Amino acid sequence: MEKDGLSWDQIREYRREGIRYWEMRRVPWNALLVLPSFLGWGLGGAVAAGVGDPATFGFGGLIFCLVVCIVGANIAYSTVYVMETLMMVENRIGEWRARGRTSLFVRGCIGGMGLAFGGGTVISWLEYPPWWMTAGQ
């Protein structure tokens, strides 16, 4: 059976190769998001915590927010399989293997780090709401 010039065996092997490639990079992806998350959290809530403002939720709430962010980051990471499928359907496997995967990984890490920083900041704002969020209460 042929589909767009690829046999089913080639498609299965390409799929295995793609999964192997991306899953080997999932741990580094998660590790790269830790520092920006804590940096955003620290910068967003450090002043409020330093002057003694009460936290709106405890350690359990903080852990819950972090777990939600971790799950979201891994769901976002899993979208790379959409690109793998598109490259297979368009039969552009060679150039995707040579440059596309690495480029997508680097760009995704940069974007993910920005989102992690923002997520950490939002978590700190939930924990220690800034004055403009509580004005008028």
C-alpha positions as CSV (number, residue, x, y, z in Angstrom):
1,M,0.0,0.0,0.0
2,E,1.3,3.4,-1.0
3,K,0.2,6.8,0.3
4,D,1.8,9.8,-1.3
5,G,4.9,7.8,-2.2
6,L,5.4,6.3,1.2
7,S,4.8,2.7,2.1
8,W,2.9,1.9,5.4
9,D,6.1,0.6,6.8
10,Q,7.9,3.8,6.0
11,I,5.1,5.8,7.6
12,R,5.2,3.6,10.8
13,E,9.0,4.0,11.0
14,Y,8.8,7.8,10.5
15,R,6.1,8.0,13.2
16,R,8.4,6.0,15.6
17,E,11.3,8.2,14.8
18,G,9.3,11.4,15.4
19,I,8.0,10.2,18.7
20,R,11.5,9.2,19.8
21,Y,12.9,12.6,18.7
22,W,10.3,14.6,20.6
23,E,10.0,12.5,23.7
24,M,13.8,12.7,24.3
25,R,13.4,16.5,24.4
26,R,10.3,16.7,26.7
27,V,12.5,16.6,29.9
28,P,14.8,19.4,28.7
29,W,11.6,21.4,27.7
30,N,10.2,21.1,31.2
31,A,13.6,22.0,32.8
32,L,13.9,25.1,30.6
33,L,10.6,26.4,31.9
34,V,11.4,26.1,35.6
35,L,13.7,29.2,35.9
36,P,11.5,31.6,34.0
37,S,8.5,30.4,36.0
38,F,10.1,31.0,39.4
39,L,11.7,34.3,38.1
40,G,8.2,35.6,37.1
41,W,6.7,34.4,40.4
42,G,9.5,35.9,42.4
43,L,9.5,39.3,40.6
44,G,5.7,39.5,40.8
45,G,5.3,38.7,44.4
46,A,8.6,39.4,46.1
47,V,7.8,43.0,47.1
48,A,4.4,42.1,48.4
49,A,5.7,39.1,50.4
50,G,8.7,41.2,51.6
51,V,6.5,43.9,53.1
52,G,4.3,41.4,54.8
53,D,1.2,41.3,52.6
54,P,-0.9,38.3,53.4
55,A,-1.1,35.6,50.8
56,T,-4.6,34.9,49.4
57,F,-4.0,31.2,49.3
58,G,-1.6,28.8,51.0
59,F,1.0,26.4,49.8
60,G,-1.6,24.0,48.5
61,G,-3.0,26.6,46.2
62,L,0.4,27.5,44.9
63,I,1.2,23.8,44.2
64,F,-2.2,23.5,42.4
65,C,-1.5,26.5,40.2
66,L,2.0,25.1,39.3
67,V,0.6,21.7,38.5
68,V,-2.0,23.3,36.2
69,C,0.8,25.2,34.4
70,I,2.9,22.1,34.1
71,V,0.1,20.1,32.5
72,G,-0.6,23.1,30.2
73,A,3.0,23.3,29.1
74,N,3.1,19.6,28.3
75,I,-0.1,19.8,26.3
76,A,1.4,22.7,24.4
77,Y,4.5,20.6,23.8
78,S,2.5,17.8,22.4
79,T,1.3,20.0,19.5
80,V,4.6,19.3,17.8
81,Y,3.0,16.0,16.6
82,V,0.7,18.1,14.5
83,M,3.7,19.4,12.6
84,E,5.1,15.9,12.3
85,T,1.9,14.8,10.7
86,L,1.8,17.8,8.3
87,M,5.4,17.2,7.2
88,M,4.6,13.5,6.5
89,V,1.4,14.3,4.6
90,E,3.2,16.9,2.5
91,N,6.1,14.5,2.0
92,R,8.7,17.0,3.1
93,I,10.3,14.6,5.6
94,G,13.9,15.2,4.5
95,E,14.0,19.0,5.1
96,W,12.0,18.6,8.3
97,R,14.5,16.1,9.7
98,A,17.5,18.3,8.6
99,R,16.3,21.7,10.0
100,G,12.7,21.8,10.8
101,R,12.6,19.9,14.0
102,T,15.5,21.7,15.6
103,S,14.2,25.1,14.5
104,L,10.7,24.3,16.0
105,F,12.2,23.0,19.2
106,V,14.3,26.2,19.7
107,R,11.5,28.5,18.8
108,G,9.1,26.6,21.0
109,C,11.5,26.8,24.0
110,I,11.9,30.5,23.6
111,G,8.1,31.0,23.4
112,G,7.5,28.6,26.2
113,M,10.0,30.4,28.4
114,G,8.1,33.7,27.8
115,L,4.8,32.0,28.6
116,A,6.3,30.4,31.7
117,F,7.6,33.8,33.0
118,G,4.1,35.3,32.4
119,G,2.4,32.3,34.1
120,G,4.7,32.7,37.1
121,T,3.9,36.4,37.3
122,V,0.1,35.7,37.2
123,I,0.4,33.1,39.9
124,S,2.2,35.6,42.1
125,W,-0.5,38.1,41.4
126,L,-3.1,35.5,42.5
127,E,-1.2,34.9,45.6
128,Y,-0.4,38.5,46.4
129,P,-2.8,40.7,44.4
130,P,-1.3,44.0,43.3
131,W,-2.9,47.3,44.5
132,W,-4.6,47.9,41.1
133,M,-6.4,44.6,41.3
134,T,-7.8,45.3,44.8
135,A,-8.5,49.0,44.4
136,G,-12.1,49.8,45.2
137,Q,-12.6,46.7,47.4
